[in-house]
Amino acid sequence: MVISEGFLYFPVKPTFVSSGKNPEIPGKEAIFLEKILVIDDDHELCDLLQEYLEPEGFEIQTAHNGKEGLEKALAGNFDLVVLDIMLPGQNGFEVLRHLRNTSEVPVIMLTARGEDVDRIVGLEMGADDYLPKPFNPRELTARIRSILRRARNAHADGDESVLAVGDVELHRKSHSATCAGNPLHLTGVEFRFLHMLLENAGSIVSRQALAQKVLERSYSPFDRSVDVHISNIRKKMGALAEGEERIKTIRGEGYLYVLKEENER
């Protein structure tokens, strides 16, 4: 095991992800590597991540400051970005803010352990997930695979139906949504949270169920991810015509999407 400032490194055996036929070699499977950009000023950490993730079937590129990272993220066709908060020049929050103006690429933020405010701010600005340093690379790999799997499933979903609850419509195939006829600019993870709440409109959905279904991990009372994502959705949707919140917090239980009929009683 090798330990760097933000990374616990365990050597792994190569395991490649393949998909489709290789047109150049008849009968052989083509290997399509998913591209990940790591933005971190810790050169040793970047090298270790590259050494660990490439045998797992990912193509890794790195950047060591905010300006370079943002330029690469906007210019390259990346499947996911791993973004550290503490960067020289532009910090991670600035990079994320600029990135979210034009891109919905999934982002995992790397934060200092115990810095809850940084994690909450990152999620509020549109990050899909966060991981505190130092971290086990297996945990990072699991979160990367989970986010990319959800993204692949969303693009592969041929369901063209629309989920409509009151004045809210979710278009499953395009992963787009409208509220009162106005487009909702949701991140991928926000779309999935809202989809689950609308499917269960009028019923309480526990935080555990939301974390398990959307984030594909067990809920921890110290993990604010679910609460922050729900808060973001509320802000983007606004209240009902009666001024009531569309998504109610049920203390000690979870969340409930309010059916319009409930407000008319």
Sequence and secondary structure as in RCSB ss.txt:
>XXXX:A:sequence
MVISEGFLYFPVKPTFVSSGKNPEIPGKEAIFLEKILVIDDDHELCDLLQEYLEPEGFEIQTAHNGKEGLEKALA
GNFDLVVLDIMLPGQNGFEVLRHLRNTSEVPVIMLTARGEDVDRIVGLEMGADDYLPKPFNPRELTARIRSILRR
ARNAHADGDESVLAVGDVELHRKSHSATCAGNPLHLTGVEFRFLHMLLENAGSIVSRQALAQKVLERSYSPFDRS
VDVHISNIRKKMGALAEGEERIKTIRGEGYLYVLKEENER
>XXXX:A:secstr
 EEETTEEE          SB SSSTT B    EEEEEE S HHHHHHHHHHHGGGTEEEEEESSHHHHHHHHHH
S  SEEEEES  SSS HHHHHHHHHHH    EEEEEETT HHHHHHHHHTT SEEEEESB HHHHHHHHHHHHHH
HHHHHH     EEEETTEEEETTTTEEEETTEEE   HHHHHHHHHHHHTTTSEEEHHHHIIIIISS   TT  H
HHHHHHHHHHHH   TTS  SEEEETTTEEEE  HHHHH 
